[in-house]
């Protein structure tokens, strides 16, 4: 059984504790940024459809927030993501390159443009 199966098993086991219908769960999931349709989420709950990792984790987050609101200690685990590769870690996201092509974490793109 892989992590996706364990997560779905936990969701199906704990869903009644959340005191939500599938439709109510979907509405709360959608409100926190979920993008799958209600039919897709319901099919996922019955094991008839797979959701992408992010969407599964948003379902888990929705249930976890409901458990907290009900003062329950139940929690759905999040998906285990593979570790980032060395190439992924070396990518500099959000830093503007200096004029020499390197990145300087202390300067934003706006600062560089105003200097030029």
Kinemage of the C-alpha trace (Angstrom):
@kinemage 1
@onewidth
@group {chain A} dominant
@subgroup {mainchain}
@vectorlist {calphas} color= white
{ca unk a 1} P 0.000 0.000 0.000
{ca unk a 2} L 1.548 3.322 -1.031
{ca unk a 3} L 1.149 6.749 0.593
{ca unk a 4} L -1.724 7.723 -1.722
{ca unk a 5} L -3.673 4.617 -0.673
{ca unk a 6} L -2.973 5.277 3.011
{ca unk a 7} L -4.138 8.850 2.679
{ca unk a 8} L -7.366 7.813 0.934
{ca unk a 9} L -7.948 5.098 3.532
{ca unk a 10} L -7.566 7.673 6.335
{ca unk a 11} L -9.908 10.089 4.561
{ca unk a 12} L -12.575 7.432 4.095
{ca unk a 13} L -12.203 6.189 7.671
{ca unk a 14} L -12.352 9.634 9.291
{ca unk a 15} L -14.836 11.393 7.010
{ca unk a 16} L -17.844 10.492 9.215
{ca unk a 17} L -16.085 12.128 12.191
{ca unk a 18} L -15.985 15.394 10.260
{ca unk a 19} L -19.801 15.527 10.255
{ca unk a 20} L -19.799 16.741 6.646
{ca unk a 21} L -21.602 15.442 3.596
{ca unk a 22} L -19.496 14.955 0.483
{ca unk a 23} L -21.029 18.150 -0.909
{ca unk a 24} L -20.179 20.145 2.221
{ca unk a 25} L -16.640 18.768 2.151
{ca unk a 26} L -16.284 19.817 -1.479
{ca unk a 27} L -17.564 23.334 -0.744
{ca unk a 28} L -15.024 23.827 2.059
{ca unk a 29} L -12.280 22.287 -0.114
{ca unk a 30} L -13.178 24.650 -2.968
{ca unk a 31} L -13.167 27.615 -0.561
{ca unk a 32} L -9.521 26.977 0.391
{ca unk a 33} L -8.394 26.779 -3.234
{ca unk a 34} L -9.279 23.298 -4.437
{ca unk a 35} L -9.847 23.133 -8.167
{ca unk a 36} L -11.412 19.699 -8.714
{ca unk a 37} L -15.130 19.568 -9.308
{ca unk a 38} L -17.582 18.135 -6.815
{ca unk a 39} L -18.076 14.997 -8.926
{ca unk a 40} L -14.293 14.410 -9.044
{ca unk a 41} L -13.941 14.800 -5.275
{ca unk a 42} L -16.856 12.459 -4.605
{ca unk a 43} L -15.406 9.903 -7.050
{ca unk a 44} L -12.075 10.235 -5.212
{ca unk a 45} L -13.796 9.550 -1.879
{ca unk a 46} L -15.204 6.320 -3.320
{ca unk a 47} L -11.851 5.310 -4.816
{ca unk a 48} L -13.114 5.647 -8.390
{ca unk a 49} L -10.925 8.623 -9.348
{ca unk a 50} L -7.413 9.776 -8.495
{ca unk a 51} L -6.728 13.403 -7.658
{ca unk a 52} L -3.356 15.097 -8.139
{ca unk a 53} L -1.203 15.331 -5.024
{ca unk a 54} L -2.037 18.986 -4.331
{ca unk a 55} L -5.768 18.369 -4.619
{ca unk a 56} L -5.589 15.314 -2.312
{ca unk a 57} L -3.672 17.386 0.206
{ca unk a 58} L -6.298 20.134 0.008
{ca unk a 59} L -8.991 17.552 0.790
{ca unk a 60} L -6.862 16.421 3.743
{ca unk a 61} L -6.393 20.045 4.853
{ca unk a 62} L -10.126 20.677 4.622
{ca unk a 63} L -10.852 17.690 6.843
{ca unk a 64} L -8.085 18.597 9.282
{ca unk a 65} L -9.518 22.106 9.646
{ca unk a 66} L -12.960 20.612 10.271
{ca unk a 67} L -11.521 18.296 12.918
{ca unk a 68} L -9.919 21.297 14.633
{ca unk a 69} L -13.222 23.198 14.509
{ca unk a 70} L -14.924 20.220 16.161
{ca unk a 71} L -12.102 19.985 18.721
{ca unk a 72} L -11.177 16.487 17.538
{ca unk a 73} L -7.643 15.146 17.531
{ca unk a 74} L -8.076 13.180 14.282
{ca unk a 75} L -5.813 14.263 11.421
{ca unk a 76} L -5.406 13.144 7.821
{ca unk a 77} L -1.765 12.798 6.735
{ca unk a 78} L -0.482 14.828 3.815
{ca unk a 79} L 1.134 13.218 0.797
{ca unk a 80} L 4.812 12.422 1.016
{ca unk a 81} L 6.658 14.298 -1.686
{ca unk a 82} L 9.951 13.043 -3.073
{ca unk a 83} L 12.992 15.027 -1.973
{ca unk a 84} L 14.034 17.816 -4.313
{ca unk a 85} L 16.929 17.017 -6.575
{ca unk a 86} L 20.143 19.015 -6.458
{ca unk a 87} L 19.097 20.745 -9.674
{ca unk a 88} L 15.778 21.853 -8.129
{ca unk a 89} L 17.518 23.259 -5.063
{ca unk a 90} L 19.915 25.314 -7.151
{ca unk a 91} L 17.163 27.188 -8.999
{ca unk a 92} L 16.940 30.744 -7.711
{ca unk a 93} L 13.239 31.625 -7.587
{ca unk a 94} L 12.242 35.236 -7.193
{ca unk a 95} L 15.650 36.839 -7.184
{ca unk a 96} L 16.554 39.226 -9.907
{ca unk a 97} L 19.970 38.713 -11.492
{ca unk a 98} L 22.600 41.387 -11.057
{ca unk a 99} L 24.034 43.056 -14.133
{ca unk a 100} L 26.758 40.401 -14.190
{ca unk a 101} L 24.108 37.619 -14.353
{ca unk a 102} L 24.412 36.414 -10.755
{ca unk a 103} L 21.663 36.631 -8.154
{ca unk a 104} L 21.885 38.936 -5.196
{ca unk a 105} L 19.412 38.072 -2.423
{ca unk a 106} L 19.548 41.617 -1.055
{ca unk a 107} L 18.297 43.297 -4.221
{ca unk a 108} L 14.915 42.992 -5.885
{ca unk a 109} L 14.143 43.539 -9.550
{ca unk a 110} L 12.517 46.870 -8.731
{ca unk a 111} L 15.653 48.154 -7.062
{ca unk a 112} L 17.800 47.155 -10.019
{ca unk a 113} L 15.547 48.871 -12.536
{ca unk a 114} L 15.534 52.111 -10.570
{ca unk a 115} L 19.332 52.064 -10.432
{ca unk a 116} L 19.787 51.685 -14.193
